Amino acid sequence: MNKTEQHKKAIIEALEKSLGVVTTACKKVGVGRTTFYGWLKDDPEFAQQVNDIQDIAIDFVESKLFKNIEKGKTAEIIFYLKSKAKKRGYVERQEITGADGMPTDFKIEIIDKIKDTD
């Protein structure tokens, strides 16, 4: 195993411990973020391993979310419903109305100005 492969393996291990926090893993291994993202772009196997770790991190956070929902924490309950139950009407919408509460007509105008730098 060459040095690059050793670093990649070490990064994967560090990412597992940091739950996918790239900066933390790179610092621990002594690999720059630019190098990490180059590997991510150029090495599909490495990229898949990193994606798998990100999924594990999401699973961990979701488990914490569900524990808080079980405890009856309102903010977490609302967040979950707004995220997962939109089709049941748990959606926040904003309406623009006039002083009488009735919908109002409005116009959005986009002005594209090109600055002359000469």
Backbone as a printed PyTorch tensor [residue, N CA C, xyz], in Angstrom:
tensor([[[  0.8550,  -1.1820,   0.0000],
         [  0.0000,   0.0000,   0.0000],
         [  0.8940,   1.2360,   0.0000]],

        [[  0.6910,   2.1060,  -1.0140],
         [  1.5190,   3.3100,  -1.0990],
         [  1.0500,   4.3700,  -0.0900]],

        [[  1.7980,   5.4420,  -0.0110],
         [  1.5260,   6.4820,   0.9920],
         [  0.1510,   7.1250,   0.8020]],

        [[ -0.2250,   7.3630,  -0.4560],
         [ -1.5430,   7.9640,  -0.7220],
         [ -2.6460,   7.0460,  -0.2290]],

        [[ -2.5320,   5.7610,  -0.5120],
         [ -3.5500,   4.8040,  -0.0730],
         [ -3.5960,   4.7280,   1.4560]],

        [[ -2.4440,   4.8230,   2.0970],
         [ -2.4090,   4.8310,   3.5670],
         [ -3.1260,   6.0620,   4.1160]],

        [[ -2.8870,   7.2090,   3.4650],
         [ -3.5560,   8.4400,   3.9000],
         [ -5.0730,   8.3420,   3.6880]],

        [[ -5.4680,   7.7800,   2.5660],
         [ -6.9050,   7.6270,   2.3070],
         [ -7.5520,   6.7460,   3.3690]],

        [[ -6.8910,   5.6470,   3.7000],
         [ -7.4150,   4.7470,   4.7300],
         [ -7.5060,   5.4700,   6.0720]],

        [[ -6.4770,   6.2380,   6.3990],
         [ -6.4650,   6.9880,   7.6620],
         [ -7.5700,   8.0410,   7.6790]],

        [[ -7.7930,   8.6850,   6.5520],
         [ -8.8670,   9.6890,   6.4590],
         [-10.2200,   9.0250,   6.6930]],

        [[-10.4440,   7.8710,   6.0740],
         [-11.7120,   7.1640,   6.2610],
         [-11.9260,   6.8340,   7.7380]],

        [[-10.9010,   6.3500,   8.3980],
         [-10.9970,   6.0450,   9.8260],
         [-11.2750,   7.3000,  10.6520]],

        [[-10.6020,   8.3900,  10.3030],
         [-10.8090,   9.6520,  11.0230],
         [-12.2070,  10.2100,  10.7610]],

        [[-12.7060,  10.0450,   9.5450],
         [-14.0670,  10.4990,   9.2320],
         [-15.0930,   9.7110,  10.0390]],

        [[-14.8640,   8.4110,  10.2050],
         [-15.7730,   7.6010,  11.0140],
         [-15.8310,   8.1120,  12.4450]],

        [[-14.6760,   8.4610,  12.9930],
         [-14.6100,   8.9430,  14.3790],
         [-15.2100,  10.3360,  14.5340]],

        [[-15.0980,  11.1530,  13.4810],
         [-15.6030,  12.5290,  13.5550],
         [-17.0200,  12.6620,  12.9840]],

        [[-17.6490,  11.5220,  12.6570],
         [-18.9750,  11.5000,  12.0360],
         [-19.0170,  12.3240,  10.7530]],

        [[-17.9460,  12.2320,   9.9760],
         [-17.9310,  12.8360,   8.6540],
         [-17.4680,  14.2770,   8.5920]],

        [[-16.9270,  14.8170,   9.6760],
         [-16.4470,  16.2000,   9.6640],
         [-15.0810,  16.2260,   8.9750]],

        [[-15.0630,  16.7530,   7.7570],
         [-13.8780,  16.6990,   6.9000],
         [-12.6920,  17.4400,   7.5060]],

        [[-12.8980,  18.6410,   7.9790],
         [-11.7950,  19.4400,   8.5290],
         [-11.1300,  18.7090,   9.6890]],

        [[-11.9330,  18.1510,  10.5810],
         [-11.3990,  17.4300,  11.7360],
         [-10.5710,  16.2280,  11.2850]],

        [[-11.1120,  15.4580,  10.3380],
         [-10.4080,  14.2690,   9.8450],
         [ -9.1040,  14.6470,   9.1450]],

        [[ -9.1490,  15.6700,   8.3110],
         [ -7.9420,  16.1000,   7.5900],
         [ -6.8550,  16.5620,   8.5530]],

        [[ -7.2410,  17.3300,   9.5610],
         [ -6.2630,  17.8060,  10.5410],
         [ -5.6450,  16.6430,  11.3070]],

        [[ -6.4770,  15.6800,  11.6740],
         [ -5.9710,  14.5370,  12.4380],
         [ -4.9480,  13.7350,  11.6320]],

        [[ -5.1910,  13.5880,  10.3350],
         [ -4.3160,  12.7790,   9.4870],
         [ -3.1690,  13.5950,   8.9010]],

        [[ -3.3380,  14.9170,   8.8490],
         [ -2.3070,  15.7680,   8.2650],
         [ -2.4010,  15.8540,   6.7510]],

        [[ -3.6250,  15.8210,   6.2570],
         [ -3.8920,  15.9170,   4.8140],
         [ -4.7090,  17.1800,   4.5800]],

        [[ -4.3430,  17.9500,   3.5680],
         [ -5.0740,  19.1740,   3.2570],
         [ -6.4650,  18.8920,   2.6910]],

        [[ -7.3590,  19.8160,   2.9140],
         [ -8.7290,  19.6750,   2.3990],
         [ -8.7450,  19.6230,   0.8730]],

        [[ -7.8640,  20.3810,   0.2360],
         [ -7.7930,  20.3570,  -1.2310],
         [ -7.4310,  18.9620,  -1.7240]],

        [[ -6.4820,  18.3420,  -1.0600],
         [ -6.0970,  16.9670,  -1.4060],
         [ -7.2820,  16.0310,  -1.2050]],

        [[ -7.9580,  16.1650,  -0.0650],
         [ -9.1240,  15.3210,   0.2290],
         [-10.1670,  15.4360,  -0.8870]],

        [[-10.5060,  16.6650,  -1.2570],
         [-11.5460,  16.8520,  -2.2740],
         [-11.0780,  16.3990,  -3.6600]],

        [[ -9.7820,  16.4510,  -3.8990],
         [ -9.2370,  15.8860,  -5.1410],
         [ -9.4410,  14.3780,  -5.1880]],

        [[ -9.1510,  13.7030,  -4.0690],
         [ -9.3860,  12.2610,  -3.9860],
         [-10.8700,  11.9480,  -4.1550]],

        [[-11.6930,  12.7590,  -3.5350],
         [-13.1430,  12.5480,  -3.6100],
         [-13.6260,  12.6270,  -5.0590]],

        [[-13.0500,  13.5520,  -5.8040],
         [-13.4370,  13.7470,  -7.2040],
         [-12.8810,  12.6470,  -8.1130]],

        [[-11.6490,  12.2240,  -7.8510],
         [-10.9420,  11.3410,  -8.7790],
         [-10.9980,   9.8530,  -8.4410]],

        [[-11.4360,   9.5040,  -7.2370],
         [-11.4130,   8.1080,  -6.8130],
         [-12.8160,   7.6700,  -6.4000]],

        [[-13.5560,   7.0180,  -7.3000],
         [-14.9420,   6.6200,  -7.0060],
         [-15.0790,   5.7120,  -5.7760]],

        [[-14.1190,   4.8420,  -5.5670],
         [-14.1860,   3.9480,  -4.3960],
         [-14.0600,   4.7560,  -3.1020]],

        [[-13.1210,   5.6890,  -3.0840],
         [-12.9440,   6.5700,  -1.9260],
         [-14.2070,   7.4000,  -1.7050]],

        [[-14.7450,   7.9390,  -2.7850],
         [-15.9660,   8.7520,  -2.6850],
         [-17.1190,   7.9360,  -2.1070]],

        [[-17.2400,   6.6820,  -2.4970],
         [-18.3060,   5.8320,  -1.9700],
         [-18.1300,   5.5950,  -0.4720]],

        [[-16.8910,   5.3810,  -0.0490],
         [-16.6280,   5.1910,   1.3820],
         [-17.0020,   6.4510,   2.1740]],

        [[-16.6730,   7.6160,   1.6260],
         [-17.0060,   8.8810,   2.2890],
         [-18.5270,   9.0400,   2.3480]],

        [[-19.2300,   8.7420,   1.2530],
         [-20.6950,   8.8380,   1.2410],
         [-21.3230,   7.8960,   2.2590]],

        [[-20.7750,   6.7040,   2.3930],
         [-21.2900,   5.7550,   3.3830],
         [-21.1680,   6.3160,   4.7930]],

        [[-20.0520,   6.9770,   5.0750],
         [-19.8570,   7.5870,   6.3940],
         [-20.8550,   8.7140,   6.6060]],

        [[-21.1130,   9.5060,   5.5760],
         [-22.0950,  10.5890,   5.7000],
         [-23.4780,  10.0210,   6.0100]],

        [[-23.8150,   8.8880,   5.4070],
         [-25.0950,   8.2440,   5.7110],
         [-25.1570,   7.7870,   7.1660]],

        [[-24.0470,   7.2730,   7.6830],
         [-23.9870,   6.8500,   9.0830],
         [-24.1880,   8.0530,  10.0030]],

        [[-23.5740,   9.1810,   9.6440],
         [-23.7160,  10.4000,  10.4450],
         [-25.1720,  10.8730,  10.4480]],

        [[-25.8160,  10.8100,   9.2900],
         [-27.2240,  11.2160,   9.2130],
         [-28.0860,  10.2820,  10.0600]],

        [[-27.8070,   8.9830,   9.9960],
         [-28.5400,   8.0210,  10.8290],
         [-28.3840,   8.3540,  12.3050]],

        [[-27.1720,   8.7080,  12.7120],
         [-26.9090,   9.0600,  14.1110],
         [-27.7430,  10.2770,  14.5300]],

        [[-27.7190,  11.3040,  13.6900],
         [-28.4650,  12.5280,  14.0160],
         [-29.9690,  12.2650,  14.0160]],

        [[-30.4390,  11.4650,  13.0610],
         [-31.8630,  11.1230,  13.0460],
         [-32.2710,  10.3820,  14.3150]],

        [[-31.3980,   9.5220,  14.8120],
         [-31.7300,   8.8040,  16.0430],
         [-31.8780,   9.7820,  17.2090]],

        [[-31.0330,  10.8070,  17.2420],
         [-31.1510,  11.8380,  18.2840],
         [-32.4530,  12.6250,  18.1310]],

        [[-32.8160,  12.9170,  16.8770],
         [-34.0620,  13.6250,  16.6080],
         [-35.2470,  12.8230,  17.1480]],

        [[-35.2770,  11.5250,  16.8500],
         [-36.3930,  10.6930,  17.2990],
         [-36.4280,  10.5610,  18.8210]],

        [[-35.2680,  10.5250,  19.4690],
         [-35.2480,  10.4890,  20.9370],
         [-35.8800,  11.7470,  21.5110]],

        [[-35.5630,  12.8910,  20.9000],
         [-36.1470,  14.1460,  21.3730],
         [-37.6440,  14.2150,  21.0810]],

        [[-38.0680,  13.6670,  19.9490],
         [-39.4980,  13.6180,  19.6390],
         [-40.2130,  12.7620,  20.6840]],

        [[-39.6210,  11.6170,  21.0500],
         [-40.2060,  10.7540,  22.0850],
         [-40.3410,  11.4830,  23.4130]],

        [[-39.4290,  12.4120,  23.6940],
         [-39.4830,  13.1910,  24.9320],
         [-40.4990,  14.3290,  24.8480]],

        [[-41.1340,  14.4780,  23.6700],
         [-42.1560,  15.5100,  23.5020],
         [-41.6080,  16.8940,  23.2230]],

        [[-40.4020,  16.9920,  22.7270],
         [-39.8060,  18.3070,  22.4590],
         [-40.4670,  18.9230,  21.2230]],

        [[-41.1290,  20.0390,  21.4500],
         [-41.9640,  20.6740,  20.4370],
         [-41.2100,  21.0640,  19.1800]],

        [[-40.0630,  21.6900,  19.3100],
         [-39.3220,  22.1520,  18.1250],
         [-38.9830,  20.9800,  17.2090]],

        [[-38.5580,  19.8630,  17.7950],
         [-38.2050,  18.6970,  16.9970],
         [-39.4320,  18.0970,  16.3130]],

        [[-40.5480,  18.0840,  17.0190],
         [-41.8020,  17.5720,  16.4410],
         [-42.2060,  18.4270,  15.2460]],

        [[-42.1820,  19.7390,  15.4150],
         [-42.5540,  20.6470,  14.3230],
         [-41.6010,  20.4790,  13.1490]],

        [[-40.3000,  20.4190,  13.4270],
         [-39.3160,  20.2410,  12.3640],
         [-39.6060,  18.9730,  11.5710]],

        [[-39.8440,  17.8820,  12.2700],
         [-40.0930,  16.6130,  11.5850],
         [-41.3430,  16.7030,  10.7170]],

        [[-42.4060,  17.2620,  11.2610],
         [-43.6440,  17.3600,  10.4810],
         [-43.4720,  18.2580,   9.2620]],

        [[-42.7830,  19.3740,   9.4140],
         [-42.5490,  20.2640,   8.2750],
         [-41.6670,  19.6060,   7.2180]],

        [[-40.7720,  18.7240,   7.6590],
         [-39.8620,  18.0600,   6.7230],
         [-40.4860,  16.8540,   6.0530]],

        [[-41.2410,  16.0610,   6.8100],
         [-41.7010,  14.7670,   6.3210],
         [-43.2000,  14.6720,   6.0790]],

        [[-43.9670,  15.6390,   6.5580],
         [-45.4290,  15.5220,   6.4530],
         [-46.0540,  16.6660,   5.6600]],

        [[-45.3250,  17.1750,   4.6840],
         [-45.8370,  18.2800,   3.8760],
         [-47.1360,  17.9100,   3.1700]],

        [[-47.2060,  16.6750,   2.6740],
         [-48.3990,  16.2640,   1.9320],
         [-49.6340,  16.1920,   2.8270]],

        [[-49.4390,  16.2140,   4.1320],
         [-50.5590,  16.2300,   5.0760],
         [-50.8950,  17.6400,   5.5480]],

        [[-50.2360,  18.6280,   4.9780],
         [-50.5580,  20.0070,   5.2950],
         [-49.6290,  20.6810,   6.2780]],

        [[-48.5910,  20.0000,   6.7210],
         [-47.6540,  20.6100,   7.6600],
         [-46.6170,  21.4150,   6.8830]],

        [[-47.0930,  22.5240,   6.3230],
         [-46.2540,  23.3800,   5.5050],
         [-46.4820,  24.8130,   5.9600]],

        [[-45.4060,  25.5390,   6.0420],
         [-45.5170,  26.9400,   6.3980],
         [-45.5320,  27.7570,   5.1200]],

        [[-46.5550,  28.5680,   4.9550],
         [-46.6490,  29.4150,   3.7760],
         [-46.8310,  30.8610,   4.2250]],

        [[-46.4260,  31.7460,   3.3930],
         [-46.6280,  33.1490,   3.6790],
         [-47.5130,  33.7440,   2.6030]],

        [[-48.4070,  34.5730,   3.0390],
         [-49.2970,  35.2550,   2.1040],
         [-49.0370,  36.7490,   2.1900]],

        [[-49.1570,  37.4110,   1.0690],
         [-49.0250,  38.8610,   1.0410],
         [-50.4320,  39.4160,   0.8710]],

        [[-50.8420,  40.1890,   1.8600],
         [-52.1910,  40.7550,   1.8180],
         [-52.1370,  42.2520,   2.0580]],

        [[-53.2210,  42.8930,   1.7080],
         [-53.3590,  44.3150,   1.9810],
         [-53.8110,  44.5340,   3.4220]],

        [[-54.0350,  45.7830,   3.7740],
         [-54.4370,  46.1210,   5.1400],
         [-55.7580,  45.4600,   5.5320]],

        [[-56.6130,  45.1820,   4.5410],
         [-57.9070,  44.5650,   4.8260],
         [-57.8420,  43.0370,   4.8890]],

        [[-56.6370,  42.4900,   4.7240],
         [-56.4730,  41.0510,   4.7740],
         [-56.7180,  40.3430,   3.4560]],

        [[-57.1140,  41.1000,   2.4550],
         [-57.3860,  40.5160,   1.1480],
         [-56.0870,  40.4520,   0.3380]],

        [[-55.9780,  39.4460,  -0.5330],
         [-54.7760,  39.3760,  -1.3770],
         [-54.5890,  40.6490,  -2.1870]],

        [[-53.3810,  40.9980,  -2.4070],
         [-53.0820,  42.2050,  -3.1530],
         [-52.2680,  41.8480,  -4.4000]],

        [[-52.4160,  42.6410,  -5.4290],
         [-51.6130,  42.4420,  -6.6260],
         [-50.2780,  43.1420,  -6.4190]],

        [[-49.2530,  42.5390,  -6.8980],
         [-47.9560,  43.1860,  -6.8460],
         [-47.1640,  42.7920,  -8.0740]],

        [[-46.1600,  43.5750,  -8.3440],
         [-45.3600,  43.3770,  -9.5350],
         [-43.8940,  43.2900,  -9.1230]],

        [[-43.2140,  42.3080,  -9.6610],
         [-41.7800,  42.1750,  -9.4180],
         [-41.0760,  42.5710, -10.7100]],

        [[-40.1930,  43.5340, -10.5950],
         [-39.4670,  43.9970, -11.7630],
         [-37.9900,  43.6910, -11.5580]],

        [[-37.4010,  43.0200, -12.5200],
         [-35.9860,  42.6890, -12.4510],
         [-35.2450,  43.6260, -13.3930]],

        [[-34.3180,  44.3560, -12.8190],
         [-33.5460,  45.2870, -13.6200],
         [-32.1340,  44.7420, -13.7180]],

        [[-31.7110,  44.5010, -14.9190],
         [-30.3720,  43.9530, -15.1530],
         [-29.4840,  45.0770, -15.6450]],

        [[-28.5940,  45.5040, -14.7840],
         [-27.6810,  46.5800, -15.1430],
         [-26.2890,  45.9790, -15.3540]],

        [[-25.7200,  46.2590, -16.4780],
         [-24.3590,  45.8250, -16.7540],
         [-23.4550,  47.0220, -16.5450]],

        [[-22.5040,  46.8520, -15.6180],
         [-21.5980,  47.9480, -15.3280],
         [-20.5420,  48.0350, -16.4060]],

        [[-20.3130,  49.2380, -16.8450],
         [-19.2850,  49.5060, -17.8400],
         [-17.9890,  49.7980, -17.0820]],

        [[-17.0080,  48.9330, -17.2490],
         [-15.7580,  49.0860, -16.4960],
         [-14.6830,  49.8440, -17.2660]],

        [[-15.0220,  50.3850, -18.4140],
         [-14.0340,  51.1360, -19.1940],
         [-13.8350,  52.5240, -18.6630]]])
